[in-house]
Amino acid sequence: MFKGLNCGSIIAIPLLNVYGFINFSRDLLDGKDVNRSFPGNFKGSLASRIARTVTKKIMPEVDLLIDFHTGGSSRYNYPQIRHSSNDEQSLALAKIFGAPCTLVKDPISRSLRQFCFKEEISCLVYEGGQSLHLDEYSITEAISGVERILLSFAMIDGETKQKNCFYFEKASWIRAQVSGIFKSFKKSGQLTEMNELIGELYDPYGLKKTEVRANRDGFILAHNNSPVVHQGDALFNIGYQWEDYKSEV
């Protein structure tokens, strides 16, 4: 990790939702999600007040924001950077970051990334690993990506090698057709072929089996690690329409 800065400043917030972290939940005690509460209101819910503090006290000082996330619930995300469509600056920064996968994905309503997009602040969202787990690969990729960004702005000294990455224009989830016990045959970071058997669902007695097949040629960006799923639950996130590229730094 870098030792010092040549210029500029880094504002690091290890935990934005401290209450949720303590309670092993993305929601606050009032059931609100901070990342669905931007730009916030000082007279609103606790989540809204936290969001407003960020937008008023921190964001005016920010030129580039990198928001780090893990996969929610029992889902594992292969290390990936997400940027908004029609945002060329964020796309250029995403390719500098050089996560194994880059995905164009428009921001969710009232999220921090949507706020940044409206305020014309460059924003990247990094997704990697699974909640309540320490995934060394995802952590290493996150740190390396930040170093490449800092090097690109001459904020630190050093050298880094170009790396091969994937850029995805689209992605979609394969969901459970029935509830049951889920057995996965593939995981994030692997390729899929159209109609390939990638998992199975069983009833509690093991008498009825439902196949889970890939709906296209693609790359698995995320998968569900839960052994028990409900009908409609997300099982595999398949990225498609992709191209190879080398990180810019």
ZABAMI-447009 format. One line per 2 residues: number of its first residue (from 0); for each residue y, z, x of N, C-alpha, C. Coordinates in steps of 0.02 Angstrom, whole numbers, plus 50000, padded with zeros to 5 digits. Last residue first. Example, Ala and Ser with C-alpha at 12.3 -4.5 7.8 and 13.67 -1.06 7.14 Angstrom:
1> 49888 50354 50642 49947 50357 50684 50002 50394 50645; 49716 50390 50660 49775 50390 50615 49835 50390 50660
***
This chain:
248> 50112 49163 49826 50130 49197 49889 50069 49199 49935; 50059 49103 49712 50116 49071 49745 50133 49101 49813
246> 49884 49075 49693 49942 49119 49687 49997 49093 49733; 49823 48919 49635 49827 48968 49690 49890 49010 49681
244> 49722 48877 49491 49783 48874 49531 49779 48926 49587; 49628 48789 49367 49631 48830 49428 49700 48825 49459
242> 49644 48800 49189 49649 48763 49251 49650 48812 49309; 49579 48796 49019 49606 48827 49079 49609 48778 49138
240> 49526 48812 48881 49581 48766 48901 49616 48795 48963; 49490 48988 48854 49473 48917 48860 49536 48876 48872
238> 49413 49148 48846 49469 49107 48865 49447 49035 48874; 49348 49256 48729 49333 49196 48768 49397 49158 48782
236> 49299 49416 48712 49360 49375 48710 49350 49316 48757; 49173 49488 48612 49190 49451 48673 49256 49413 48662
234> 49189 49578 48500 49134 49583 48547 49150 49550 48614; 49275 49669 48377 49280 49620 48431 49225 49631 48482
232> 49203 49696 48214 49225 49721 48279 49227 49666 48331; 49145 49644 48100 49214 49627 48114 49241 49652 48180
230> 49040 49780 48072 49055 49712 48054 49130 49698 48064; 49036 49891 48214 49041 49877 48143 49056 49803 48131
228> 48920 49946 48342 48980 49911 48318 48977 49902 48243; 48859 50034 48478 48858 50029 48405 48924 49998 48382
226> 48885 50032 48612 48817 50016 48591 48810 50009 48515; 49031 49958 48680 49002 50006 48633 48932 49985 48613
224> 49094 49868 48760 49041 49907 48791 49008 49956 48743; 49151 49705 48737 49143 49770 48706 49083 49807 48737
222> 49255 49612 48851 49194 49622 48813 49191 49695 48788; 49360 49477 48908 49350 49547 48889 49285 49552 48850
220> 49351 49348 48952 49408 49388 48975 49400 49462 48959; 49237 49232 48996 49242 49296 48960 49297 49338 48991
218> 49270 49064 48970 49268 49117 49020 49279 49183 48983; 49184 48922 48897 49241 48963 48914 49226 49015 48966
216> 49132 48822 48763 49131 48831 48835 49192 48872 48854; 49107 48915 48608 49138 48861 48649 49121 48872 48722
214> 49049 49021 48548 49074 48968 48503 49109 48912 48541; 48899 49100 48595 48965 49077 48614 48987 49019 48569
212> 48815 49208 48478 48817 49149 48520 48889 49129 48535; 48712 49333 48435 48782 49321 48449 48786 49264 48499
210> 48589 49355 48306 48610 49328 48371 48686 49321 48375; 48517 49494 48236 48568 49443 48226 48594 49419 48294
208> 48365 49560 48176 48405 49541 48234 48455 49486 48214; 48279 49695 48110 48319 49636 48095 48366 49621 48154
206> 48216 49806 48163 48176 49756 48127 48213 49691 48115; 48273 49918 48215 48253 49866 48261 48213 49811 48229
204> 48327 50011 48135 48254 50014 48144 48229 49960 48192; 48464 49983 48129 48442 50046 48160 48367 50050 48172
202> 48474 49806 48175 48481 49860 48127 48452 49924 48158; 48560 49728 48313 48499 49752 48281 48515 49804 48227
200> 48628 49587 48391 48641 49645 48350 48576 49664 48313; 48654 49515 48554 48615 49523 48493 48635 49587 48458
198> 48728 49387 48661 48716 49454 48637 48674 49455 48574; 48734 49257 48696 48769 49304 48740 48761 49377 48717
196> 48669 49100 48698 48654 49167 48673 48685 49219 48720; 48781 48963 48681 48740 49005 48725 48730 49074 48693
194> 48867 48880 48614 48805 48899 48580 48758 48940 48624; 48944 48824 48761 48941 48818 48688 48871 48833 48662
192> 48937 48946 48891 48928 48878 48867 48922 48878 48791; 49040 49049 48995 48996 49039 48938 48990 48964 48922
190> 49059 49145 49146 49069 49084 49106 49020 49083 49048; 49121 49311 49174 49068 49261 49175 49086 49203 49130
188> 49215 49407 49157 49214 49375 49221 49160 49322 49227; 49125 49522 49054 49188 49492 49076 49182 49464 49146
186> 48951 49479 49021 49008 49524 49026 49069 49487 49052; 48799 49459 48924 48850 49436 48971 48908 49484 48971
184> 48720 49519 48832 48686 49484 48887 48735 49458 48940; 48724 49671 48741 48760 49615 48772 48720 49585 48829
182> 48683 49735 48589 48655 49723 48655 48688 49662 48684; 48724 49852 48466 48745 49792 48503 48715 49791 48573
180> 48671 49894 48309 48665 49912 48380 48676 49848 48421; 48788 49857 48174 48723 49872 48205 48728 49893 48277
178> 48858 49745 48052 48858 49808 48089 48789 49820 48120; 48885 49568 48079 48856 49625 48041 48866 49688 48083
176> 48960 49490 48160 48948 49466 48092 48919 49521 48047; 49084 49536 48274 49018 49552 48247 49012 49528 48175
174> 49177 49400 48349 49171 49464 48315 49101 49473 48285; 49259 49333 48483 49197 49327 48444 49185 49396 48414
172> 49431 49290 48501 49378 49340 48499 49317 49316 48458; 49510 49174 48613 49493 49197 48546 49434 49245 48550
170> 49641 49090 48701 49585 49136 48700 49572 49158 48629; 49729 48967 48801 49707 48996 48738 49649 49044 48748
168> 49764 48937 48930 49813 48923 48878 49794 48956 48812; 49741 49019 49083 49713 49003 49017 49769 48992 48967
166> 49711 48999 49251 49764 49002 49201 49737 48977 49134; 49636 49085 49386 49628 49044 49326 49688 49054 49280
164> 49648 49074 49567 49656 49108 49503 49643 49058 49447; 49630 49106 49739 49614 49063 49682 49615 49103 49618
162> 49768 49157 49841 49702 49168 49812 49692 49121 49753; 49853 49172 49998 49845 49142 49932 49775 49155 49906
160> 49877 49330 50079 49846 49264 50076 49848 49238 50003; 50023 49408 50142 49966 49407 50096 49940 49336 50090
158> 50117 49514 50247 50088 49449 50232 50031 49458 50182; 50275 49602 50261 50202 49595 50262 50181 49524 50247
156> 50401 49706 50189 50377 49662 50242 50301 49658 50237; 50484 49702 50029 50442 49734 50079 50423 49682 50132
154> 50569 49620 49963 50581 49692 49957 50539 49731 50006; 50566 49484 49948 50582 49511 50014 50599 49586 50011
152> 50512 49440 49833 50584 49457 49830 50608 49487 49897; 50381 49425 49870 50417 49366 49848 50492 49378 49845
150> 50341 49556 49894 50348 49510 49950 50389 49449 49931; 50333 49601 49762 50383 49631 49807 50394 49586 49868
148> 50224 49522 49716 50290 49518 49684 50344 49544 49731; 50123 49568 49801 50143 49498 49804 50212 49487 49772
146> 50114 49702 49759 50134 49687 49828 50157 49614 49834; 50066 49683 49629 50132 49713 49639 50157 49698 49710
144> 49937 49633 49661 49986 49593 49624 50057 49618 49632; 49877 49742 49723 49888 49681 49761 49940 49637 49727
142> 49870 49831 49615 49911 49848 49673 49927 49786 49714; 49782 49759 49531 49849 49778 49508 49895 49793 49567
140> 49666 49750 49607 49701 49689 49588 49772 49704 49565; 49631 49887 49612 49647 49850 49674 49686 49787 49658
138> 49605 49912 49476 49658 49949 49511 49680 49911 49573; 49495 49828 49452 49557 49819 49415 49616 49853 49449
136> 49401 49886 49541 49421 49816 49547 49487 49803 49513; 49385 50017 49495 49414 50005 49561 49439 49933 49568
134> 49421 50093 49352 49388 50032 49374 49421 50010 49440; 49396 50235 49271 49431 50212 49331 49392 50152 49359
132> 49416 50259 49095 49374 50240 49152 49420 50220 49210; 49493 50272 48983 49453 50330 49003 49403 50314 49059
130> 49489 50097 48945 49519 50163 48937 49468 50218 48954; 49448 49980 49073 49434 50009 49007 49465 50078 49004
128> 49516 49836 49159 49473 49894 49152 49467 49918 49081; 49680 49774 49128 49622 49778 49172 49582 49842 49161
126> 49826 49683 49108 49770 49714 49074 49711 49716 49122; 49998 49679 49123 49935 49677 49160 49883 49715 49120
124> 50130 49584 49070 50084 49637 49049 50018 49627 49087; 50296 49557 49125 50225 49540 49131 50185 49599 49105
122> 50458 49498 49095 50408 49550 49082 50338 49521 49089; 50630 49479 49115 50564 49456 49134 50513 49512 49127
120> 50735 49488 48980 50713 49525 49039 50642 49501 49055; 50795 49446 48861 50791 49401 48918 50779 49439 48984
118> 50781 49520 48750 50837 49539 48793 50840 49496 48857; 50665 49467 48697 50727 49459 48659 50789 49473 48702
116> 50575 49509 48796 50584 49438 48783 50650 49426 48747; 50581 49649 48784 50603 49617 48846 50618 49543 48835
114> 50525 49663 48655 50593 49685 48668 50621 49651 48730; 50396 49616 48681 50439 49579 48635 50512 49598 48644
112> 50352 49716 48768 50359 49648 48793 50402 49606 48746; 50347 49827 48685 50395 49828 48740 50406 49757 48766
110> 50330 49772 48513 50304 49796 48577 50359 49795 48629; 50365 49719 48392 50392 49784 48409 50361 49815 48472
108> 50226 49611 48386 50287 49635 48354 50302 49707 48373; 50166 49553 48543 50153 49585 48478 50219 49613 48451
106> 50206 49397 48626 50207 49470 48619 50194 49494 48548; 50088 49265 48660 50152 49288 48634 50149 49363 48619
104> 50013 49222 48805 50000 49258 48742 50067 49286 48718; 49928 49145 48932 49989 49141 48892 49974 49172 48824
102> 49855 49227 49068 49846 49204 48998 49913 49202 48964; 49767 49225 49217 49833 49227 49186 49826 49195 49118
100> 49652 49313 49321 49664 49271 49262 49736 49281 49238; 49668 49384 49441 49614 49335 49434 49623 49288 49375
98> 49847 49381 49473 49787 49414 49446 49731 49363 49441; 49969 49340 49537 49904 49316 49558 49845 49357 49535
96> 50108 49350 49548 50066 49411 49543 49994 49395 49562; 50144 49216 49541 50154 49252 49603 50110 49315 49604
94> 50114 49191 49409 50076 49154 49461 50087 49184 49530; 50208 49273 49349 50136 49285 49337 50094 49251 49391
92> 50326 49212 49387 50310 49278 49415 50237 49295 49406; 50318 49096 49310 50322 49091 49383 50303 49157 49416
90> 50318 49155 49182 50261 49115 49204 50260 49110 49280; 50445 49211 49178 50387 49255 49177 50324 49219 49200
88> 50519 49091 49179 50528 49141 49232 50468 49188 49235; 50483 49025 49061 50465 48996 49126 50470 49046 49183
86> 50432 49050 48917 50466 49095 48964 50446 49074 49034; 50354 48989 48822 50425 48970 48826 50465 49019 48869
84> 50247 49132 48796 50259 49060 48798 50334 49047 48797; 50235 49275 48904 50255 49244 48841 50263 49169 48849
82> 50087 49328 48992 50158 49312 48989 50172 49276 48923; 49970 49435 49069 49991 49399 49009 50067 49387 49011
80> 49842 49443 49188 49914 49448 49175 49930 49407 49113; 49690 49535 49215 49727 49477 49189 49801 49494 49180
78> 49528 49589 49245 49598 49591 49268 49635 49527 49251; 49441 49604 49091 49440 49577 49158 49513 49573 49182
76> 49431 49747 48993 49470 49687 49007 49461 49666 49080; 49319 49819 48882 49336 49810 48952 49374 49744 48960
74> 49325 49930 48744 49329 49862 48770 49352 49862 48843; 49324 50044 48669 49267 50033 48713 49268 49964 48745
72> 49497 50067 48667 49434 50091 48639 49376 50080 48689; 49575 49934 48761 49574 49989 48713 49504 50006 48691
70> 49591 49906 48936 49564 49886 48872 49561 49945 48825; 49749 49964 49005 49676 49953 49008 49654 49924 48941
68> 49907 49906 49072 49864 49929 49018 49790 49923 49038; 50073 49903 49130 50002 49907 49147 49962 49939 49090
66> 50206 49796 49143 50177 49846 49099 50101 49847 49108; 50341 49764 49237 50269 49753 49236 50237 49811 49198
64> 50499 49689 49229 50457 49744 49207 50384 49722 49209; 50648 49654 49313 50578 49634 49301 50538 49695 49282
62> 50769 49720 49305 50768 49646 49310 50699 49618 49296; 50843 49863 49231 50782 49827 49249 50793 49751 49251
60> 50938 49945 49180 50934 49942 49253 50880 49894 49277; 50921 49947 49043 50982 49916 49069 50982 49908 49145
58> 50796 50021 49029 50797 49948 49028 50862 49916 49052; 50832 50161 49027 50797 50130 49083 50806 50054 49085
56> 50902 50205 48915 50912 50239 48979 50884 50201 49039; 50868 50123 48805 50938 50141 48818 50950 50167 48888
54> 50730 50103 48805 50775 50045 48797 50847 50061 48816; 50682 50236 48821 50667 50184 48871 50718 50127 48866
52> 50728 50295 48705 50748 50323 48770 50738 50271 48825; 50660 50222 48610 50733 50215 48615 50759 50242 48681
50> 50529 50267 48630 50545 50197 48641 50620 50188 48651; 50545 50400 48589 50525 50386 48658 50544 50314 48675
48> 50579 50379 48456 50627 50412 48500 50610 50399 48574; 50462 50323 48406 50524 50284 48404 50576 50314 48450
46> 50375 50431 48421 50361 50368 48456 50425 50326 48461; 50435 50521 48331 50431 50538 48403 50420 50475 48444
44> 50540 50427 48216 50481 50465 48234 50482 50480 48309; 50722 50424 48230 50659 50406 48200 50602 50452 48220
42> 50840 50435 48292 50832 50476 48232 50765 50463 48198; 50839 50344 48395 50844 50415 48414 50836 50462 48354
40> 50724 50214 48389 50780 50245 48355 50781 50319 48372; 50658 50054 48452 50660 50126 48439 50724 50149 48406
38> 50633 49920 48470 50673 49955 48520 50682 50029 48508; 50463 49984 48478 50524 49961 48511 50566 49918 48464
36> 50340 50023 48432 50398 50059 48406 50464 50037 48438; 50219 50001 48483 50233 49964 48421 50297 49992 48389
34> 50201 50086 48588 50208 50015 48603 50209 49971 48541; 50180 50209 48525 50244 50196 48559 50254 50122 48570
32> 50114 50228 48368 50100 50198 48433 50167 50181 48466; 50088 50374 48265 50127 50315 48285 50109 50294 48356
30> 50031 50492 48226 49994 50430 48212 50030 50367 48232; 50091 50605 48267 50110 50581 48200 50077 50515 48183
28> 50047 50620 48395 50020 50666 48345 50037 50644 48274; 50025 50447 48449 50054 50514 48453 50025 50557 48397
26> 49892 50342 48510 49940 50364 48459 49966 50434 48473; 49796 50325 48602 49857 50286 48612 49911 50305 48562
24> 49715 50473 48662 49730 50427 48608 49792 50388 48625; 49691 50596 48728 49643 50540 48733 49653 50490 48676
22> 49791 50688 48730 49745 50691 48674 49695 50633 48672; 49864 50655 48842 49835 50722 48838 49781 50725 48785
20> 49908 50528 48804 49863 50536 48862 49828 50603 48858; 49995 50555 48699 49934 50519 48686 49883 50527 48742
18> 50095 50621 48772 50059 50656 48719 49994 50621 48703; 50143 50521 48858 50111 50581 48886 50069 50617 48833
16> 50170 50371 48868 50147 50410 48811 50107 50470 48836; 50196 50334 49000 50250 50332 48951 50232 50375 48890
14> 50158 50376 49161 50136 50383 49092 50197 50381 49046; 50226 50332 49278 50152 50334 49276 50124 50338 49205
12> 50349 50232 49308 50334 50279 49254 50258 50282 49247; 50461 50189 49433 50390 50197 49416 50381 50250 49362
10> 50571 50078 49486 50568 50133 49438 50495 50137 49414; 50626 50026 49640 50568 50027 49595 50573 50089 49551
8> 50756 49922 49705 50730 49988 49684 50669 49978 49639; 50825 49831 49848 50805 49842 49779 50778 49911 49766
6> 50750 49816 50012 50805 49810 49965 50779 49824 49895; 50642 49859 50085 50698 49830 50121 50760 49825 50077
4> 50546 50007 50060 50579 49949 50032 50635 49925 50077; 50385 50058 50128 50455 50067 50113 50485 50002 50088
2> 50246 50037 50129 50273 50102 50152 50346 50112 50133; 50117 49970 50020 50178 49964 50059 50207 50034 50074
0> 49941 50000 50042 50000 50000 50000 50062 50000 50044
***
